[in-house]
Amino acid sequence: MSFFKKLRDKLFRSSDRIGEGLEALVADTAQHPATETSPEAAPSPAKPGLIGRILGRTGTDEPRRLLDDAMLESLEEVLIQADMGVATATRVTANIAEGRFGRRISTSELREALATEIARIMTPVARPMPLYPQKPQVVLVVGVNGSGKTTTIGKLASQFKAAGKTVVIAAGDTFRAAAVEQLQIWGARAGVPVLSAPEGSDPASLAFEALTKAQADGADLLMIDTAGRLQNRADLMEELAKIVRVLRKIDPTAPHNTLLVLDATTGQNALSQVEVFSKIADVTGLVMTKLDGTAKGGVLVALADRFGLPIHAIGVGEQIDDLAPFDPDDFARALVGSDAPI
């Protein structure tokens, strides 16, 4: 199964709560006075995604509706429900209206226009994590509790190892034994060493020791896990800042990448997480996990529109191949439930 098909099939699997409200909106759209049916319209082969289901039904009787102020207002509400945020939803809706306002538009045409606009926003931020000649390249992985940091580190380490890089993992979440055990399982699976310290140890000290060893061993990459931090806990955020300060005592340019792992199910709260972590740890890129567990994948569009930070990868499950480089066209098509190329 291609990652796009997996993404499309899983992206809004748990969207029942929103979907019920969308059924009513679609029915209202079908009964709108400015709506007409086009019998000759070709059936859409795509399985509708969340936004696709809102925009209209698929089938041989594809509706057409006048793109007027009322329709644009409904579309904006749809995008906000998908967690795109008010500012981004307003901008996307205005761009779709340009050149189409006052015309009758079919569901498939609107879906295509929306996918194109989303891809336009996402394309500049779709960049893989850069690799530098610096050895070791220090990758600090941060995020709140339960965001998927540990699993993401394991998957990335496995992928880098498969690409011929020598990787060392530092289990910097010294407060949670399960996190260390999970990393050790991934390390054994990938053939990557995992450095750990006794439970309750100072994570900054472990980071210092890990960088010293990685330098001595000539490793290509050092990936440092950190404890899940709530962005409103000043003490934990200060501890993260301490890790960065300690790393820079050895290498003033470290960390070379700071990846913020975001849980898609947190919705708009992801925006505040990016703000806070960027101030503390100079976030250089994002990884979005658990897109299979939410009906609100539009938050990724809001993040791209507001911050412009690189999105390196997205995850839709627990398997090794469920983390893949971020592809803006595939994401846009999956978000609107379309198979058509952009």
ZADO-790053 format. One record per residue (C-alpha): residue number from 1; residue in one letter; x, y, z. Coordinates in steps of 0.2 Angstrom, whole numbers, plus 2048, in hexadecimal, padded with zeros to 3 digits. Example, Ala and Ser with C-alpha at 12.3 -4.5 7.8 and 13.67 -1.06 7.14 Angstrom:
2
<rec seq="1" type="A" x="83E" y="7EA" z="827"/>
<rec seq="2" type="S" x="844" y="7FB" z="824"/>
This chain:
342
<rec seq="1" type="M" x="800" y="800" z="800"/>
<rec seq="2" type="S" x="807" y="811" z="7FB"/>
<rec seq="3" type="F" x="809" y="81E" z="809"/>
<rec seq="4" type="F" x="7FD" y="829" z="800"/>
<rec seq="5" type="K" x="7EF" y="81C" z="800"/>
<rec seq="6" type="K" x="7F3" y="818" z="812"/>
<rec seq="7" type="L" x="7F2" y="82B" z="816"/>
<rec seq="8" type="R" x="7E2" y="82D" z="80D"/>
<rec seq="9" type="D" x="7DA" y="81D" z="815"/>
<rec seq="10" type="K" x="7DF" y="821" z="826"/>
<rec seq="11" type="L" x="7E0" y="834" z="827"/>
<rec seq="12" type="F" x="7CE" y="837" z="82D"/>
<rec seq="13" type="R" x="7C9" y="825" z="833"/>
<rec seq="14" type="S" x="7C3" y="82C" z="844"/>
<rec seq="15" type="S" x="7B9" y="83B" z="83D"/>
<rec seq="16" type="D" x="7A8" y="834" z="842"/>
<rec seq="17" type="R" x="7A5" y="842" z="84E"/>
<rec seq="18" type="I" x="7A7" y="850" z="841"/>
<rec seq="19" type="G" x="7A1" y="845" z="833"/>
<rec seq="20" type="E" x="78F" y="845" z="83A"/>
<rec seq="21" type="G" x="78F" y="857" z="83A"/>
<rec seq="22" type="L" x="795" y="857" z="828"/>
<rec seq="23" type="E" x="787" y="84C" z="822"/>
<rec seq="24" type="A" x="77B" y="85A" z="826"/>
<rec seq="25" type="L" x="785" y="867" z="81E"/>
<rec seq="26" type="V" x="787" y="85D" z="80E"/>
<rec seq="27" type="A" x="774" y="85A" z="80E"/>
<rec seq="28" type="D" x="771" y="86D" z="810"/>
<rec seq="29" type="T" x="77D" y="870" z="802"/>
<rec seq="30" type="A" x="773" y="864" z="7F6"/>
<rec seq="31" type="Q" x="763" y="86D" z="7FA"/>
<rec seq="32" type="H" x="76B" y="87F" z="7F8"/>
<rec seq="33" type="P" x="761" y="889" z="7EB"/>
<rec seq="34" type="A" x="771" y="88D" z="7E2"/>
<rec seq="35" type="T" x="775" y="87A" z="7E0"/>
<rec seq="36" type="E" x="772" y="870" z="7D0"/>
<rec seq="37" type="T" x="776" y="85E" z="7CB"/>
<rec seq="38" type="S" x="781" y="85A" z="7BD"/>
<rec seq="39" type="P" x="77B" y="849" z="7B6"/>
<rec seq="40" type="E" x="78A" y="847" z="7AB"/>
<rec seq="41" type="A" x="797" y="84A" z="7B8"/>
<rec seq="42" type="A" x="7A3" y="83C" z="7BA"/>
<rec seq="43" type="P" x="7A2" y="832" z="7CA"/>
<rec seq="44" type="S" x="7B1" y="836" z="7D6"/>
<rec seq="45" type="P" x="7BC" y="827" z="7D9"/>
<rec seq="46" type="A" x="7C2" y="82D" z="7E9"/>
<rec seq="47" type="K" x="7BD" y="828" z="7FB"/>
<rec seq="48" type="P" x="7B8" y="839" z="802"/>
<rec seq="49" type="G" x="7C3" y="840" z="810"/>
<rec seq="50" type="L" x="7BC" y="84B" z="81E"/>
<rec seq="51" type="I" x="7BC" y="85B" z="813"/>
<rec seq="52" type="G" x="7B7" y="851" z="804"/>
<rec seq="53" type="R" x="7A7" y="84B" z="80D"/>
<rec seq="54" type="I" x="7A3" y="85C" z="812"/>
<rec seq="55" type="L" x="7A5" y="864" z="801"/>
<rec seq="56" type="G" x="798" y="858" z="7F9"/>
<rec seq="57" type="R" x="793" y="847" z="7F5"/>
<rec seq="58" type="T" x="79C" y="83C" z="7E8"/>
<rec seq="59" type="G" x="793" y="832" z="7DB"/>
<rec seq="60" type="T" x="78B" y="834" z="7CA"/>
<rec seq="61" type="D" x="77F" y="842" z="7D0"/>
<rec seq="62" type="E" x="78D" y="84F" z="7D5"/>
<rec seq="63" type="P" x="786" y="85F" z="7DB"/>
<rec seq="64" type="R" x="78A" y="870" z="7D4"/>
<rec seq="65" type="R" x="788" y="87F" z="7DF"/>
<rec seq="66" type="L" x="78B" y="892" z="7DC"/>
<rec seq="67" type="L" x="79B" y="897" z="7E5"/>
<rec seq="68" type="D" x="793" y="8A6" z="7EE"/>
<rec seq="69" type="D" x="796" y="8AE" z="7FF"/>
<rec seq="70" type="A" x="78B" y="8A1" z="808"/>
<rec seq="71" type="M" x="795" y="893" z="800"/>
<rec seq="72" type="L" x="7A5" y="89B" z="805"/>
<rec seq="73" type="E" x="7A0" y="89D" z="816"/>
<rec seq="74" type="S" x="79B" y="88B" z="818"/>
<rec seq="75" type="L" x="7AC" y="886" z="810"/>
<rec seq="76" type="E" x="7B5" y="890" z="81D"/>
<rec seq="77" type="E" x="7AB" y="888" z="82B"/>
<rec seq="78" type="V" x="7B0" y="877" z="824"/>
<rec seq="79" type="L" x="7C3" y="87B" z="824"/>
<rec seq="80" type="I" x="7C2" y="882" z="835"/>
<rec seq="81" type="Q" x="7B9" y="872" z="83B"/>
<rec seq="82" type="A" x="7C8" y="869" z="833"/>
<rec seq="83" type="D" x="7D3" y="873" z="83F"/>
<rec seq="84" type="M" x="7DB" y="87E" z="831"/>
<rec seq="85" type="G" x="7D8" y="88D" z="83C"/>
<rec seq="86" type="V" x="7CE" y="89D" z="839"/>
<rec seq="87" type="A" x="7DC" y="8A7" z="830"/>
<rec seq="88" type="T" x="7E2" y="899" z="825"/>
<rec seq="89" type="A" x="7D0" y="893" z="821"/>
<rec seq="90" type="T" x="7CC" y="8A5" z="81C"/>
<rec seq="91" type="R" x="7DB" y="8A7" z="811"/>
<rec seq="92" type="V" x="7D8" y="896" z="809"/>
<rec seq="93" type="T" x="7C6" y="89A" z="805"/>
<rec seq="94" type="A" x="7CA" y="8AB" z="7FE"/>
<rec seq="95" type="N" x="7D7" y="8A3" z="7F2"/>
<rec seq="96" type="I" x="7CA" y="896" z="7EC"/>
<rec seq="97" type="A" x="7BD" y="8A4" z="7E9"/>
<rec seq="98" type="E" x="7C9" y="8AD" z="7DE"/>
<rec seq="99" type="G" x="7C4" y="8AA" z="7CC"/>
<rec seq="100" type="R" x="7B6" y="89E" z="7D1"/>
<rec seq="101" type="F" x="7AA" y="8AA" z="7DA"/>
<rec seq="102" type="G" x="799" y="8AA" z="7D2"/>
<rec seq="103" type="R" x="79C" y="89A" z="7C8"/>
<rec seq="104" type="R" x="793" y="88A" z="7CB"/>
<rec seq="105" type="I" x="7A0" y="87D" z="7D2"/>
<rec seq="106" type="S" x="79F" y="86A" z="7D4"/>
<rec seq="107" type="T" x="7A5" y="861" z="7E3"/>
<rec seq="108" type="S" x="7B4" y="85A" z="7DA"/>
<rec seq="109" type="E" x="7B9" y="86B" z="7D3"/>
<rec seq="110" type="L" x="7B8" y="872" z="7E4"/>
<rec seq="111" type="R" x="7C2" y="863" z="7EB"/>
<rec seq="112" type="E" x="7CF" y="866" z="7DE"/>
<rec seq="113" type="A" x="7D0" y="879" z="7E2"/>
<rec seq="114" type="L" x="7D2" y="875" z="7F4"/>
<rec seq="115" type="A" x="7DF" y="868" z="7F2"/>
<rec seq="116" type="T" x="7E9" y="874" z="7E7"/>
<rec seq="117" type="E" x="7E8" y="882" z="7F3"/>
<rec seq="118" type="I" x="7EE" y="877" z="802"/>
<rec seq="119" type="A" x="7FC" y="870" z="7F8"/>
<rec seq="120" type="R" x="801" y="882" z="7F3"/>
<rec seq="121" type="I" x="803" y="886" z="806"/>
<rec seq="122" type="M" x="80B" y="876" z="80B"/>
<rec seq="123" type="T" x="818" y="874" z="7FC"/>
<rec seq="124" type="P" x="825" y="881" z="804"/>
<rec seq="125" type="V" x="826" y="878" z="814"/>
<rec seq="126" type="A" x="827" y="866" z="80E"/>
<rec seq="127" type="R" x="839" y="863" z="810"/>
<rec seq="128" type="P" x="843" y="854" z="817"/>
<rec seq="129" type="M" x="84E" y="856" z="826"/>
<rec seq="130" type="P" x="85E" y="85D" z="820"/>
<rec seq="131" type="L" x="86E" y="853" z="822"/>
<rec seq="132" type="Y" x="87E" y="85C" z="825"/>
<rec seq="133" type="P" x="891" y="856" z="824"/>
<rec seq="134" type="Q" x="892" y="85A" z="836"/>
<rec seq="135" type="K" x="896" y="84B" z="841"/>
<rec seq="136" type="P" x="88C" y="847" z="84B"/>
<rec seq="137" type="Q" x="87D" y="850" z="845"/>
<rec seq="138" type="V" x="873" y="853" z="855"/>
<rec seq="139" type="V" x="860" y="851" z="853"/>
<rec seq="140" type="L" x="856" y="856" z="863"/>
<rec seq="141" type="V" x="845" y="850" z="863"/>
<rec seq="142" type="V" x="838" y="85A" z="86D"/>
<rec seq="143" type="G" x="825" y="85A" z="870"/>
<rec seq="144" type="V" x="818" y="858" z="87D"/>
<rec seq="145" type="N" x="813" y="848" z="886"/>
<rec seq="146" type="G" x="80C" y="83B" z="87B"/>
<rec seq="147" type="S" x="810" y="844" z="86A"/>
<rec seq="148" type="G" x="819" y="834" z="864"/>
<rec seq="149" type="K" x="82B" y="83A" z="866"/>
<rec seq="150" type="T" x="832" y="82A" z="86B"/>
<rec seq="151" type="T" x="82A" y="820" z="85D"/>
<rec seq="152" type="T" x="82F" y="82D" z="850"/>
<rec seq="153" type="I" x="841" y="82D" z="856"/>
<rec seq="154" type="G" x="841" y="81A" z="854"/>
<rec seq="155" type="K" x="83A" y="81B" z="843"/>
<rec seq="156" type="L" x="846" y="829" z="83D"/>
<rec seq="157" type="A" x="855" y="820" z="844"/>
<rec seq="158" type="S" x="850" y="810" z="83B"/>
<rec seq="159" type="Q" x="84E" y="819" z="82B"/>
<rec seq="160" type="F" x="85F" y="822" z="82C"/>
<rec seq="161" type="K" x="867" y="812" z="831"/>
<rec seq="162" type="A" x="860" y="80A" z="821"/>
<rec seq="163" type="A" x="867" y="819" z="817"/>
<rec seq="164" type="G" x="878" y="815" z="81D"/>
<rec seq="165" type="K" x="87A" y="821" z="82B"/>
<rec seq="166" type="T" x="881" y="81D" z="83C"/>
<rec seq="167" type="V" x="875" y="822" z="849"/>
<rec seq="168" type="V" x="876" y="823" z="85C"/>
<rec seq="169" type="I" x="866" y="826" z="867"/>
<rec seq="170" type="A" x="866" y="82E" z="878"/>
<rec seq="171" type="A" x="857" y="82A" z="883"/>
<rec seq="172" type="G" x="855" y="83B" z="88B"/>
<rec seq="173" type="D" x="844" y="838" z="892"/>
<rec seq="174" type="T" x="84C" y="832" z="8A2"/>
<rec seq="175" type="F" x="83C" y="834" z="8AC"/>
<rec seq="176" type="R" x="832" y="826" z="8A3"/>
<rec seq="177" type="A" x="839" y="815" z="8A2"/>
<rec seq="178" type="A" x="82D" y="810" z="895"/>
<rec seq="179" type="A" x="834" y="81C" z="889"/>
<rec seq="180" type="V" x="846" y="815" z="88B"/>
<rec seq="181" type="E" x="840" y="804" z="888"/>
<rec seq="182" type="Q" x="836" y="809" z="879"/>
<rec seq="183" type="L" x="846" y="811" z="872"/>
<rec seq="184" type="Q" x="850" y="802" z="876"/>
<rec seq="185" type="I" x="844" y="7F7" z="86C"/>
<rec seq="186" type="W" x="845" y="802" z="85D"/>
<rec seq="187" type="G" x="858" y="803" z="85F"/>
<rec seq="188" type="A" x="85A" y="7F0" z="85F"/>
<rec seq="189" type="R" x="84E" y="7EF" z="850"/>
<rec seq="190" type="A" x="859" y="7FB" z="846"/>
<rec seq="191" type="G" x="86A" y="7F6" z="84D"/>
<rec seq="192" type="V" x="86C" y="808" z="855"/>
<rec seq="193" type="P" x="874" y="80A" z="866"/>
<rec seq="194" type="V" x="869" y="812" z="873"/>
<rec seq="195" type="L" x="872" y="81C" z="881"/>
<rec seq="196" type="S" x="868" y="81D" z="891"/>
<rec seq="197" type="A" x="86A" y="822" z="8A3"/>
<rec seq="198" type="P" x="862" y="81D" z="8B4"/>
<rec seq="199" type="E" x="850" y="822" z="8B6"/>
<rec seq="200" type="G" x="84F" y="834" z="8BD"/>
<rec seq="201" type="S" x="861" y="839" z="8B7"/>
<rec seq="202" type="D" x="864" y="84A" z="8B0"/>
<rec seq="203" type="P" x="860" y="84A" z="89D"/>
<rec seq="204" type="A" x="86C" y="858" z="89A"/>
<rec seq="205" type="S" x="87A" y="84D" z="8A1"/>
<rec seq="206" type="L" x="875" y="83F" z="896"/>
<rec seq="207" type="A" x="874" y="84A" z="886"/>
<rec seq="208" type="F" x="886" y="850" z="88A"/>
<rec seq="209" type="E" x="88C" y="83E" z="88C"/>
<rec seq="210" type="A" x="883" y="838" z="87C"/>
<rec seq="211" type="L" x="88B" y="846" z="872"/>
<rec seq="212" type="T" x="89C" y="843" z="879"/>
<rec seq="213" type="K" x="89A" y="830" z="874"/>
<rec seq="214" type="A" x="893" y="833" z="863"/>
<rec seq="215" type="Q" x="8A1" y="83F" z="85F"/>
<rec seq="216" type="A" x="8AE" y="832" z="865"/>
<rec seq="217" type="D" x="8A5" y="824" z="85B"/>
<rec seq="218" type="G" x="8A4" y="82F" z="84B"/>
<rec seq="219" type="A" x="891" y="82D" z="84A"/>
<rec seq="220" type="D" x="888" y="835" z="83C"/>
<rec seq="221" type="L" x="878" y="839" z="846"/>
<rec seq="222" type="L" x="874" y="83B" z="859"/>
<rec seq="223" type="M" x="861" y="83B" z="85C"/>
<rec seq="224" type="I" x="85C" y="841" z="86E"/>
<rec seq="225" type="D" x="84C" y="83D" z="875"/>
<rec seq="226" type="T" x="845" y="849" z="882"/>
<rec seq="227" type="A" x="837" y="847" z="88F"/>
<rec seq="228" type="G" x="826" y="84C" z="88A"/>
<rec seq="229" type="R" x="824" y="85E" z="88F"/>
<rec seq="230" type="L" x="814" y="868" z="891"/>
<rec seq="231" type="Q" x="817" y="879" z="88A"/>
<rec seq="232" type="N" x="80F" y="882" z="899"/>
<rec seq="233" type="R" x="81C" y="879" z="8A6"/>
<rec seq="234" type="A" x="82A" y="886" z="8A8"/>
<rec seq="235" type="D" x="835" y="87A" z="8B1"/>
<rec seq="236" type="L" x="834" y="86D" z="8A4"/>
<rec seq="237" type="M" x="837" y="879" z="896"/>
<rec seq="238" type="E" x="846" y="880" z="89F"/>
<rec seq="239" type="E" x="84D" y="86E" z="8A0"/>
<rec seq="240" type="L" x="84C" y="86D" z="88D"/>
<rec seq="241" type="A" x="855" y="87E" z="88C"/>
<rec seq="242" type="K" x="863" y="877" z="897"/>
<rec seq="243" type="I" x="865" y="868" z="88B"/>
<rec seq="244" type="V" x="868" y="874" z="87D"/>
<rec seq="245" type="R" x="874" y="87E" z="887"/>
<rec seq="246" type="V" x="87E" y="86E" z="88C"/>
<rec seq="247" type="L" x="87F" y="868" z="87A"/>
<rec seq="248" type="R" x="886" y="879" z="875"/>
<rec seq="249" type="K" x="894" y="878" z="881"/>
<rec seq="250" type="I" x="89B" y="869" z="876"/>
<rec seq="251" type="D" x="895" y="86F" z="865"/>
<rec seq="252" type="P" x="88F" y="882" z="864"/>
<rec seq="253" type="T" x="885" y="87D" z="855"/>
<rec seq="254" type="A" x="87B" y="86F" z="85D"/>
<rec seq="255" type="P" x="86D" y="86A" z="85C"/>
<rec seq="256" type="H" x="86E" y="86A" z="849"/>
<rec seq="257" type="N" x="85C" y="865" z="848"/>
<rec seq="258" type="T" x="84E" y="867" z="855"/>
<rec seq="259" type="L" x="83F" y="85D" z="850"/>
<rec seq="260" type="L" x="82E" y="861" z="858"/>
<rec seq="261" type="V" x="823" y="852" z="857"/>
<rec seq="262" type="L" x="811" y="857" z="857"/>
<rec seq="263" type="D" x="801" y="84C" z="85A"/>
<rec seq="264" type="A" x="7F4" y="851" z="84D"/>
<rec seq="265" type="T" x="7E6" y="84D" z="859"/>
<rec seq="266" type="T" x="7EB" y="85C" z="864"/>
<rec seq="267" type="G" x="7E4" y="867" z="856"/>
<rec seq="268" type="Q" x="7E6" y="87A" z="858"/>
<rec seq="269" type="N" x="7F1" y="877" z="868"/>
<rec seq="270" type="A" x="7FF" y="872" z="85C"/>
<rec seq="271" type="L" x="800" y="885" z="857"/>
<rec seq="272" type="S" x="805" y="88A" z="869"/>
<rec seq="273" type="Q" x="811" y="87B" z="86B"/>
<rec seq="274" type="V" x="81A" y="881" z="85C"/>
<rec seq="275" type="E" x="81B" y="893" z="863"/>
<rec seq="276" type="V" x="822" y="88D" z="874"/>
<rec seq="277" type="F" x="82E" y="880" z="86F"/>
<rec seq="278" type="S" x="835" y="88B" z="861"/>
<rec seq="279" type="K" x="839" y="898" z="86F"/>
<rec seq="280" type="I" x="842" y="88B" z="87A"/>
<rec seq="281" type="A" x="84A" y="880" z="86E"/>
<rec seq="282" type="D" x="84B" y="888" z="85D"/>
<rec seq="283" type="V" x="840" y="87C" z="854"/>
<rec seq="284" type="T" x="847" y="878" z="842"/>
<rec seq="285" type="G" x="839" y="86C" z="83C"/>
<rec seq="286" type="L" x="829" y="863" z="840"/>
<rec seq="287" type="V" x="823" y="851" z="83F"/>
<rec seq="288" type="M" x="810" y="84E" z="841"/>
<rec seq="289" type="T" x="80B" y="83E" z="848"/>
<rec seq="290" type="K" x="7FA" y="835" z="84A"/>
<rec seq="291" type="L" x="7F1" y="83C" z="83B"/>
<rec seq="292" type="D" x="7E8" y="82C" z="83A"/>
<rec seq="293" type="G" x="7E0" y="830" z="84B"/>
<rec seq="294" type="T" x="7D8" y="841" z="847"/>
<rec seq="295" type="A" x="7CB" y="849" z="83D"/>
<rec seq="296" type="K" x="7D5" y="859" z="83E"/>
<rec seq="297" type="G" x="7E4" y="857" z="832"/>
<rec seq="298" type="G" x="7E1" y="869" z="82C"/>
<rec seq="299" type="V" x="7EC" y="86F" z="83B"/>
<rec seq="300" type="L" x="7FB" y="86B" z="830"/>
<rec seq="301" type="V" x="7F5" y="878" z="824"/>
<rec seq="302" type="A" x="7F3" y="885" z="831"/>
<rec seq="303" type="L" x="805" y="881" z="838"/>
<rec seq="304" type="A" x="80C" y="883" z="826"/>
<rec seq="305" type="D" x="803" y="893" z="823"/>
<rec seq="306" type="R" x="807" y="89B" z="834"/>
<rec seq="307" type="F" x="819" y="895" z="837"/>
<rec seq="308" type="G" x="821" y="88F" z="827"/>
<rec seq="309" type="L" x="82B" y="882" z="830"/>
<rec seq="310" type="P" x="831" y="873" z="826"/>
<rec seq="311" type="I" x="826" y="864" z="828"/>
<rec seq="312" type="H" x="832" y="855" z="827"/>
<rec seq="313" type="A" x="826" y="846" z="829"/>
<rec seq="314" type="I" x="815" y="841" z="82E"/>
<rec seq="315" type="G" x="80F" y="831" z="836"/>
<rec seq="316" type="V" x="7FF" y="827" z="834"/>
<rec seq="317" type="G" x="802" y="818" z="83F"/>
<rec seq="318" type="E" x="80E" y="80E" z="849"/>
<rec seq="319" type="Q" x="817" y="804" z="83C"/>
<rec seq="320" type="I" x="828" y="809" z="835"/>
<rec seq="321" type="D" x="821" y="80E" z="825"/>
<rec seq="322" type="D" x="814" y="818" z="82D"/>
<rec seq="323" type="L" x="820" y="827" z="82E"/>
<rec seq="324" type="A" x="824" y="82E" z="81D"/>
<rec seq="325" type="P" x="82B" y="83E" z="816"/>
<rec seq="326" type="F" x="81E" y="84C" z="814"/>
<rec seq="327" type="D" x="817" y="84D" z="803"/>
<rec seq="328" type="P" x="80C" y="85D" z="801"/>
<rec seq="329" type="D" x="802" y="856" z="7F2"/>
<rec seq="330" type="D" x="7FE" y="846" z="7FA"/>
<rec seq="331" type="F" x="7F9" y="84E" z="80A"/>
<rec seq="332" type="A" x="7ED" y="85A" z="801"/>
<rec seq="333" type="R" x="7E5" y="84C" z="7F7"/>
<rec seq="334" type="A" x="7E3" y="842" z="806"/>
<rec seq="335" type="L" x="7DC" y="850" z="810"/>
<rec seq="336" type="V" x="7CE" y="854" z="803"/>
<rec seq="337" type="G" x="7CB" y="841" z="7FE"/>
<rec seq="338" type="S" x="7D1" y="842" z="7EC"/>
<rec seq="339" type="D" x="7DB" y="836" z="7E1"/>
<rec seq="340" type="A" x="7DD" y="844" z="7D4"/>
<rec seq="341" type="P" x="7EF" y="84A" z="7D1"/>
<rec seq="342" type="I" x="7F2" y="85C" z="7D6"/>
